[in-house]
Amino acid sequence: MSQTHTSLYRKYRPHTFADVVGQDHIVRVLKSAIEQKTPHHAYLFTGTRGIGKTSIARIFAKELGVDPVDITEIDAASYTGVDNVRELTESAMTLPFLSPYKVYILDEVHMLSKAAFNAFLKGLEEPPRHVIYILATTELNKLPDTVVSRCEVHTFRTPNVDILQKVVVNVADKESYSIDEDSARLIAMTGDGSFRDTLGVLQKVISSIEGKNISIDKTEYIIGSTKVSVIDELVRLAIAGDSDIVNVLDTIRASNTDSKLLYDMYVEKLREKLRAKETETKDKEKVLKLLAKALEEYRHLRFVDPMAMLEVVAR
């Protein structure tokens, strides 16, 4: 059985701007600030989990010529008090050791208390010339407007399945594994819009198989997902309006698959059908209606059982 001692996400996280995937709009602006020597005193990186916010913050600091000794990373979830923030702002007053700047990277900054934010505000308003703050958050709505307005805000894009699939194939190849297209796509969907989670799933699969070949049968078994062939049948029956779809849905429900992943697989299969040249025009019209119905209800998945929703939209 394969053994991996370093997580794939850590091993393959980007170390230069050239390594960054899917965030070109942010990289372009940051590189321009470096070239023109006009970095902002405070940045706010916002976006979903595991999409490279802290990685890009580290790269930016490195490209600014900041030595690791002058980079301070703080997990705001365990640094929530006023005294913590005062300690930070006092530390910021001292000059950097070996660099033109001192960079403070505050991850999950929305976890700071209200009092801590108030204490931090002064540092954001009038920071020393040698200090750059980079705040990262997955919940922008929890940050005070007074903090947001003092930062240059960059919204990170959530990578789509196509981007994540390419990452899976690339990393598998670098690890000397062969992987079929269905496996790579299923792993990408399971990652749910996160580079970190996607590579975590790939690592789970790699660690659980013998040999160097990743097949869809092995991937489905390890992940515990509904078989792709069952989703194919579900979509076929939905397009045909066949009443046998009830039996397929009952089979899927009995399998206890992750219902959010199941819903994603159904939507993805509809998209594939829509793009496929061999799909007849009349079927494409039905696929488009089914896809529109599924996407319309997608925003409600946080509040209802995705499996129950699937039973509604697939009929």
C-alpha positions as CSV (number, residue, x, y, z in Angstrom):
1,M,0.0,0.0,0.0
2,S,1.3,3.5,-0.9
3,Q,2.6,5.7,1.8
4,T,2.7,9.5,1.6
5,H,4.3,11.4,4.5
6,T,3.8,15.0,3.2
7,S,0.3,16.1,2.3
8,L,-0.1,16.6,-1.4
9,Y,-1.5,20.1,-0.8
10,R,1.6,21.2,1.1
11,K,3.9,19.5,-1.4
12,Y,2.3,21.1,-4.4
13,R,1.0,24.4,-3.1
14,P,2.2,27.3,-5.3
15,H,5.6,28.9,-4.4
16,T,5.7,31.5,-7.2
17,F,3.1,33.5,-9.1
18,A,3.7,31.2,-12.1
19,D,2.5,28.3,-10.0
20,V,-0.8,29.9,-9.1
21,V,-3.9,28.5,-10.9
22,G,-7.2,30.3,-11.5
23,Q,-6.4,33.6,-9.8
24,D,-4.9,35.5,-12.7
25,H,-6.9,38.6,-12.0
26,I,-5.2,38.9,-8.6
27,V,-1.7,37.9,-9.6
28,R,-1.7,40.6,-12.3
29,V,-2.5,43.4,-9.8
30,L,0.0,42.2,-7.2
31,K,2.8,41.8,-9.8
32,S,2.0,45.3,-11.0
33,A,2.3,46.7,-7.4
34,I,5.7,45.0,-7.1
35,E,7.0,46.2,-10.4
36,Q,5.9,49.8,-9.7
37,K,7.0,49.6,-6.1
38,T,3.6,50.8,-4.9
39,P,2.3,48.1,-2.5
40,H,-0.8,49.0,-0.5
41,H,-0.4,49.1,3.3
42,A,-3.3,46.6,3.8
43,Y,-4.8,43.9,1.7
44,L,-7.9,41.8,2.2
45,F,-8.1,38.4,0.5
46,T,-11.6,36.9,0.5
47,G,-12.9,33.6,-0.8
48,T,-13.8,30.1,0.0
49,R,-11.5,27.7,1.8
50,G,-8.5,26.1,0.3
51,I,-8.2,28.2,-2.8
52,G,-4.8,29.8,-2.2
53,K,-5.3,33.0,-0.1
54,T,-2.4,32.4,2.3
55,S,-0.2,30.8,-0.4
56,I,-0.5,34.0,-2.5
57,A,0.0,36.2,0.5
58,R,3.3,34.3,1.1
59,I,4.3,34.6,-2.5
60,F,3.5,38.3,-2.5
61,A,5.7,38.9,0.6
62,K,8.5,36.9,-1.0
63,E,8.3,38.8,-4.3
64,L,8.5,42.1,-2.3
65,G,11.9,40.9,-1.1
66,V,10.7,40.2,2.5
67,D,12.9,37.7,4.3
68,P,11.0,34.9,6.3
69,V,12.2,36.4,9.5
70,D,10.1,39.5,8.8
71,I,6.9,37.6,7.9
72,T,4.5,36.9,10.7
73,E,1.6,34.5,10.1
74,I,-1.2,34.6,12.6
75,D,-4.3,32.4,12.9
76,A,-6.9,34.9,14.1
77,A,-9.1,32.1,15.4
78,S,-6.7,31.7,18.3
79,Y,-5.7,35.4,18.4
80,T,-9.0,37.0,19.1
81,G,-8.4,39.3,22.1
82,V,-7.6,43.0,22.4
83,D,-4.3,42.3,24.1
84,N,-3.2,40.0,21.2
85,V,-3.9,42.8,18.7
86,R,-2.2,45.4,20.8
87,E,0.9,43.1,21.0
88,L,0.8,42.9,17.2
89,T,0.5,46.6,16.6
90,E,3.3,47.3,19.0
91,S,5.5,44.7,17.3
92,A,4.8,46.4,14.0
93,M,6.4,49.6,15.2
94,T,9.8,48.1,15.2
95,L,11.8,48.1,12.0
96,P,12.3,44.9,9.9
97,F,15.4,42.8,10.5
98,L,16.5,42.0,6.9
99,S,13.8,43.4,4.6
100,P,12.3,46.5,3.2
101,Y,8.9,45.6,4.9
102,K,7.4,43.6,7.7
103,V,4.5,41.6,6.5
104,Y,1.7,40.4,8.8
105,I,-0.6,37.7,7.4
106,L,-3.8,37.3,9.5
107,D,-5.7,34.2,8.4
108,E,-9.5,33.8,9.2
109,V,-9.4,37.4,10.4
110,H,-13.2,37.4,10.8
111,M,-12.7,35.5,14.0
112,L,-11.4,38.6,15.8
113,S,-13.7,40.0,18.5
114,K,-15.4,43.3,18.0
115,A,-13.1,44.9,20.6
116,A,-10.0,43.4,18.8
117,F,-11.2,44.9,15.5
118,N,-11.5,48.3,17.2
119,A,-8.0,48.0,18.6
120,F,-6.7,46.9,15.2
121,L,-8.4,49.8,13.3
122,K,-5.8,52.3,14.5
123,G,-3.0,50.2,13.0
124,L,-4.8,50.0,9.7
125,E,-5.4,53.8,9.6
126,E,-1.9,54.9,10.4
127,P,0.5,52.0,9.9
128,P,4.3,52.4,9.9
129,R,5.6,52.9,6.4
130,H,7.5,49.5,6.6
131,V,4.4,47.5,7.5
132,I,2.0,45.6,5.2
133,Y,-1.0,43.8,6.5
134,I,-2.6,40.9,4.5
135,L,-5.9,39.8,5.9
136,A,-7.5,36.6,4.7
137,T,-11.1,35.5,5.3
138,T,-13.7,33.0,4.2
139,E,-16.5,35.2,5.6
140,L,-16.3,38.8,4.4
141,N,-19.7,39.6,5.7
142,K,-18.4,39.3,9.3
143,L,-15.8,42.0,8.9
144,P,-16.6,45.6,10.0
145,D,-17.0,48.0,7.1
146,T,-14.4,50.3,8.7
147,V,-11.8,47.5,8.3
148,V,-12.8,46.5,4.8
149,S,-12.8,50.1,3.6
150,R,-9.1,50.5,4.7
151,C,-7.9,47.5,2.6
152,E,-7.3,46.8,-1.0
153,V,-9.9,43.9,-1.4
154,H,-9.2,40.9,-3.7
155,T,-11.9,38.4,-4.2
156,F,-10.6,34.9,-5.0
157,R,-12.4,32.8,-7.6
158,T,-13.6,29.4,-6.6
159,P,-12.0,26.9,-9.1
160,N,-14.5,25.0,-11.2
161,V,-14.4,21.2,-11.8
162,D,-12.4,21.6,-15.0
163,I,-9.6,23.4,-13.3
164,L,-9.6,21.0,-10.3
165,Q,-9.5,18.0,-12.7
166,K,-6.4,19.4,-14.4
167,V,-4.8,19.8,-11.0
168,V,-5.6,16.2,-10.1
169,V,-4.2,14.8,-13.4
170,N,-1.1,17.0,-13.0
171,V,-0.4,15.9,-9.4
172,A,-1.1,12.3,-10.1
173,D,1.3,12.4,-13.0
174,K,4.0,14.0,-10.8
175,E,3.5,11.2,-8.3
176,S,3.9,8.6,-11.0
177,Y,0.2,7.5,-11.0
178,S,-2.0,6.9,-14.0
179,I,-5.5,8.1,-13.6
180,D,-8.5,7.8,-15.9
181,E,-10.7,10.8,-16.8
182,D,-13.7,9.7,-14.8
183,S,-11.6,9.2,-11.6
184,A,-10.0,12.6,-12.0
185,R,-13.4,14.3,-12.5
186,L,-15.0,12.5,-9.6
187,I,-12.1,13.5,-7.3
188,A,-12.4,17.1,-8.5
189,M,-16.1,17.1,-7.8
190,T,-15.6,15.7,-4.3
191,G,-13.2,18.5,-3.6
192,D,-16.1,20.9,-3.7
193,G,-14.3,23.9,-5.1
194,S,-11.2,23.7,-3.0
195,F,-7.7,22.9,-4.1
196,R,-6.8,21.7,-0.6
197,D,-9.8,19.4,-0.3
198,T,-9.4,18.0,-3.8
199,L,-5.8,17.1,-3.2
200,G,-6.8,15.7,0.1
201,V,-9.2,13.3,-1.7
202,L,-6.6,12.4,-4.2
203,Q,-4.2,11.6,-1.3
204,K,-6.8,9.4,0.3
205,V,-7.2,7.5,-3.0
206,I,-3.5,7.1,-3.5
207,S,-3.0,5.9,0.1
208,S,-5.7,3.3,-0.3
209,I,-4.7,1.5,-3.5
210,E,-2.1,-1.1,-4.5
211,G,0.0,-0.2,-7.6
212,K,0.1,2.9,-9.6
213,N,-3.2,2.8,-11.5
214,I,-6.2,4.9,-10.3
215,S,-9.4,3.5,-11.9
216,I,-13.0,4.7,-11.5
217,D,-14.0,1.5,-9.7
218,K,-11.3,2.0,-7.1
219,T,-12.1,5.7,-6.8
220,E,-15.8,5.2,-6.3
221,Y,-15.2,2.5,-3.7
222,I,-12.7,4.6,-1.7
223,I,-14.7,7.8,-1.8
224,G,-17.9,6.0,-1.2
225,S,-19.8,7.7,-4.0
226,T,-22.6,6.5,-6.2
227,K,-21.3,4.8,-9.3
228,V,-20.9,7.1,-12.4
229,S,-22.9,4.5,-14.3
230,V,-25.9,4.9,-12.0
231,I,-25.8,8.7,-12.5
232,D,-25.7,8.1,-16.3
233,E,-28.8,6.0,-15.9
234,L,-30.5,8.6,-13.7
235,V,-29.9,11.3,-16.3
236,R,-31.0,9.0,-19.2
237,L,-34.3,8.3,-17.4
238,A,-34.8,12.0,-16.5
239,I,-34.4,13.0,-20.1
240,A,-36.8,10.3,-21.3
241,G,-39.3,11.1,-18.6
242,D,-39.3,7.4,-17.7
243,S,-41.2,6.4,-14.5
244,D,-38.4,3.8,-13.7
245,I,-36.5,6.8,-12.4
246,V,-38.2,6.2,-9.1
247,N,-36.4,2.8,-8.7
248,V,-33.0,4.4,-9.5
249,L,-33.6,7.2,-7.0
250,D,-34.6,4.6,-4.3
251,T,-31.4,2.7,-5.1
252,I,-29.3,5.8,-4.7
253,R,-31.0,6.8,-1.5
254,A,-30.3,3.4,0.0
255,S,-26.6,3.7,-0.8
256,N,-26.1,6.5,1.8
257,T,-23.9,8.5,-0.6
258,D,-22.9,12.0,0.3
259,S,-26.0,13.7,-1.1
260,K,-24.3,17.0,-1.9
261,L,-21.7,15.2,-4.0
262,L,-24.6,13.2,-5.6
263,Y,-26.4,16.4,-6.6
264,D,-23.1,17.8,-8.0
265,M,-22.6,14.6,-10.1
266,Y,-26.1,14.9,-11.5
267,V,-25.6,18.5,-12.5
268,E,-22.2,17.8,-14.0
269,K,-23.6,14.9,-16.0
270,L,-26.3,17.1,-17.4
271,R,-23.7,19.7,-18.4
272,E,-21.7,16.9,-20.2
273,K,-24.9,15.9,-22.1
274,L,-25.5,19.5,-23.1
275,R,-22.0,19.8,-24.5
276,A,-22.0,16.4,-26.2
277,K,-22.3,16.5,-30.0
278,E,-24.1,13.2,-30.1
279,T,-27.0,14.4,-28.0
280,E,-30.0,15.0,-30.2
281,T,-31.5,18.4,-30.4
282,K,-34.8,17.4,-28.8
283,D,-32.9,15.8,-25.9
284,K,-30.7,18.9,-25.5
285,E,-33.9,20.9,-25.0
286,K,-35.0,18.6,-22.2
287,V,-31.4,18.6,-20.7
288,L,-31.4,22.4,-20.7
289,K,-34.7,22.4,-18.8
290,L,-33.5,19.8,-16.3
291,L,-30.2,21.7,-15.8
292,A,-32.0,25.0,-15.4
293,K,-34.3,23.5,-12.8
294,A,-31.4,21.9,-10.9
295,L,-29.3,25.1,-10.9
296,E,-32.3,27.2,-9.8
297,E,-32.7,25.1,-6.7
298,Y,-28.9,24.9,-6.1
299,R,-28.9,27.9,-3.8
300,H,-31.3,26.1,-1.4
301,L,-29.1,23.1,-0.8
302,R,-27.7,24.7,2.4
303,F,-31.2,24.5,3.9
304,V,-32.6,21.2,2.6
305,D,-31.5,17.6,2.0
306,P,-29.8,17.5,-1.4
307,M,-31.1,14.0,-2.0
308,A,-34.7,15.2,-1.4
309,M,-34.1,18.1,-3.8
310,L,-32.7,15.7,-6.4
311,E,-35.8,13.6,-6.2
312,V,-37.8,16.7,-7.1
313,V,-35.6,18.2,-9.9
314,A,-34.9,14.9,-11.7
315,R,-38.6,14.1,-12.3
